Amino acid sequence: MSDDVSAIAFGPVPSRRLGRSLGVSTIPAKTCSYACVYCQLGKTVNMRAERKAFHDAVAIFEEVERKIKEAGDRSEPVDFLTFVSDGEPTLDVNLDRQIEGLKPLGFKIAVVSNASLIWQAEVRDALEKADWVSLKIDAVSESIWRRINRPHKSLELDRILEGISRFSSTHRGEWTTETMLVQGVNDAASEIHKVAEFISSLKPTKSYLSIPTRPPAMKWVKPPEEEVINKAYQIFREKSLEVEYLIGYEGNAFASTGDVESDLLSITSVHPMREDAVDELLSGAGAGWSLIDRLIADGKLVKVEYDDTGFFVRRFPAAGGRK
């Protein structure tokens, strides 16, 4: 068990999903049950699927408490304490104790997990103690799951999906899914339909679609084209899912800035906008379509078609900085 707790707590940092989040990382860097091809933190160094204790629970509490005090001294608000690691947080066998130990501090607790160990009852029990949980579901087909997530050899997709279903039927707090789309791997309409169908049966609070926007573990990884991303969004919507993009943009999506260009780019980085909705936004701000023409010409916005309807989508940066 490690005594080095200097990197356990970090932030608070802005989070589109959680407001101001103070991160709690109790897993050594790049210790994970997956070696996802798109991981922005690089290749998995320590691949494992067996849970263990990594740090002393008291030391974790003291470090998080110290970080909270630092934030308070700087008048920085904290909305959530979030277990999010350079690896998989549920690998920590003491996760349940840590969540319970931090609750007296008076903050909501979140856990961002790849869901690989959720087939274990004790992992589900630990996640039940959190107020908000995010579970990764990149694929529901065995071959695609193995190609994109590159799981530990002991893991089985069927058990994981069953574990997610069990968790969804009992969790009393908010929980979401996150699906990372990678060009040529899991972005075919057939797989997206399967993923959306499965997630629809779970009834999460919200489902997020993400793409690689930072240098990935494998250099060949690229985000899908905007048309594909928009189609995925529409497929999720057709399954009655509350869906949003999660693409790493900072900023104030949906905030009223008084700047129609800023508002338009913020909204379209989360949701595609129908042509009539864009027209209404422009009219309300006293702006014309010349703004849209300029944003398209500048490579900031793109128009895509779905089901004979035009949508405007924020043009996403490609992995590794490709324009």
N, C-alpha and C positions, 0 to 999 in steps of 0.2 A: 504494500500500500504506500503510495507516494505522499510525502509531506510537503511538496512544492505546491502551494495554493496561489501563487502570485498571478496566475493567468485565469483563475476560476471565474471571476466576475469582471464584466466589461460594460462600458456604456455609462448612462443610457444612450441608445441610438434610436433614430426615427424608424418606425416600422409602419408600412401601409396597413398591415393587418392589426397591429396591436398598439398603435400610438407611440408612446415613449417606452421602449423596452430595455430593461437592464438584463444583459445576457448572463447566463450561468452555464459554464462549460466544465463538466466534471470528468470528461473523457480525454485521455492523452491525444495529442494531435494526430489526425489521420488513423485512428483506431476505429474500424468500422466493419460491419457485416456485409457491406456492399463495396464495390469498386466502380461506381457509376462512371460511364464514359464521359459525361458532361461535367463532372464535379469541378467547381471553380477553385477548390482548395488543393487540387493536384491528385496524384495517385495515392491509393490507400497503402500505407506503410505496414500497418499491423492488421491483417484480416483475421477477424475472429467472430464467432457467433455464440460463444459461451460467456455468460455474465459473470462479473466479479466486482469487488470493491476497489476503487482506485484512490480515493481520498478519505480522510477522516471526516465524519459528518459534522463534528463540532467546528473543525477548521473551515469547512465550507460555509457554515452559518456565519462565523465571525468575519470571513472575507466578504460575503455578500452584505452583511450589516455595515461593514466599513465603507463599502462602495456606495451604499444607500446614503450614508451620512455625508460622504463627499458630494454626492449629487445635491443633497439638501443644502449644504453649505454654499453651493453655486446657484441655488434656486432653480435647479433643473428638475422638472417633474418626472415621476416614474409611474407608468400605468400598469406594467406587467413585469414580473420576474420570469424570464424565459429560459428554460433548459434547451439550449441549442449549442451543439458541439462541433468541433472539427472531426466529426465521426458520428456514431449513433448513441444518443443519450440513454436509451434503454439497456445498453450493455452494462450500465452501472447497476449492480444488484441492490444497492441502497437507494435507488431513485425514490421509492415510496417514502422512506424515512426522511429523505432530504426535502421532499415536497411538504410533508407534515411539519418538519422542523422550521421551514421558512414561512409558513402561513401566519404564525403569530406576529410577523413583521407588518401585516396588514395590507399586503398587495396580492392581486390576483396572480395565479401561477399558470404559465403556459409551457407546453412541451412540443417541440418540433421533431418528429420522428420519421424514419423511413419505413416504419411498420413491419420490418423484417422479423421481429421477435414477438409480435402481438399474438401469435398462436399460443404462447405460453400464458397460462392463467395469471401468474404472478405479475407479468408485464401489463396485462389488461387491468389488474387491480391497482397497480401503480399509476397508470394513466387515468384511471377513474378519479383519482384524488386531485387531478389538475382541473382548473376552471376552463381551459381552452387547450385543444389538442389539434395538431396538424399531422395528417398521415399521407405518405407518398403512395400514389397509385399510378405508375407510369405505363403499365401494361397488364393485361390479364391473360395473354397468350404466353405459354411457357417459353417458346423460342425467343420471342421478342423481349420478354422479361430478362432472360439470361444475357441477351446481347446488350441491352441498355443499362441494366443495373449490375451485371456481373456479380451475382451473389456468392456468398460463402458456400462451399460445396455441400454442406449439411442442410441447407435451407430448401424448402419445398413451397412452390407457389400456391398450391391448393390449400395448404395449411395456413399460409399467410392470409389468403382471401377469406377463408373461414373465420380466422381470428378477427379480421376487420369487421366482418358481419356481426360476430358476437359482441364486439365492443360497441358497435353502432346501436345495438338493441338495448344496451344498458347504460351508456354514458349519459349523465344528467346535465353536463355542462355543454358549452359550445364546442363544436369540432368541425374541422374542414379537411378537404382533400387537396392534394397538389399533384398535378400531372405535368411533367416536363416533356415537351415535344422536341424531338431531334430529327432532322431531315434524313429521310431514307431509312429510319429505324422503326419508329412507332407512330409516324404521322400519316399513314395510309388511312383512308376513310373507314375501311373495314375494322381496323383495330380501335380507332377513335369511337366508333359506334359501340363496340364491345365494352370499352372502358366506361363510356357514358352510361350504358345500360346497367353495368354493375354498380356504379356509383349512385345511380338513380334509386336502386333498391335499398341503399343505405340511408338515404335522406339526411345528408350532412347539412350543417348550417350554411356552408358555402363551399364551392369548388373553384380552385384556382388553376389556370392554365399558365405555364411558364415556358420560357425558351432560354437557351444559352445566350447570355449577354456579356460574359466575361471569359477569359481564356480557359478552356476546358482541359480535363486530364488528358484526353486524346485529341490530337491536333486535327483529325479529320472531322470532328463534330461541328455541325453547322445548324443554325435554326431553320425551320421551314420558311417557305415564302409566305408573304402576308396573306395571300389568298387561302393557303392551307390553314393558317392560324385562325382566320376569320371563319372558315368552314367548321373547324373544330369547335369554336365558340357557339356557332349556330346549332351544331349537333347536340352539344350539352344543353342548350336552351330548349331544344325540341324534347329533351328528356325531362323537362320541368325542373332543371337544376338552376340554382342561383350561382351564376358563374362570373368570374372576373379574370382579367389578365393579371399576372404577377411577374413583371419583367424587370424589376430592379430600379425603376425610375424613382428619383427623389422628387419631392415637391408636394404640392397641395392639391391633389386631384379633387375635383368637385368644389374647391373653395371658390368663392366669388372674389376674383382679384381685380375686376374692372378692366382687365386686359383680355380681350376676346381671343387673341392668339394663344396666350398662356392657358386660358380655360379650355380651349378647343384641343390643344395638344395634351393637356392633363387628362381630359375625359377620354380621348381616343387611345391613350396608353393603357386604359383600364377596360373600356368597352368600345366596340365598334359603334359608330354613329350612323344611323340611316340618313340618307340625303335630305329628307324633309326635316329631320331633327337639326341638322347642320344649318339648313336654311332658316329655321326658327331662331337658333342661337345667334346667327349673324344679324337677322332682322332686329332682334331685341337689343343688340349692341350697336345698331346703326352702322354695321359693316357690310361690305359687299362681297361677291364671289371672287373678286380679284385677290382677296386674301387667301382663299383656297388654292387658286391657281399658283400663287407665289409659294405657298407651303409645299405644294406638289413639286414645283420646279426646284425648290431648295432641298428636296429629298427628305422632308420632315413628315409628309403625309402621303398616303396612297389610297386610291379608290379601288375597291374590289367589288365583285359581283357575287351574290348568293341568292338563288331562287328568284332570279329576275329582279332583284332589288339591289340598288347601289349602297355600299357602305364605305365610310371613311375610317381608316385605321392609321394610328401612329406608325411611321416606318421604324421598325425596330433595328437597333444596332446589331450587327452580326458578332458571333463569338470571335474573340481575338482581335476585334476592332475593325473587321471588314466592313466597308461602307455598303 
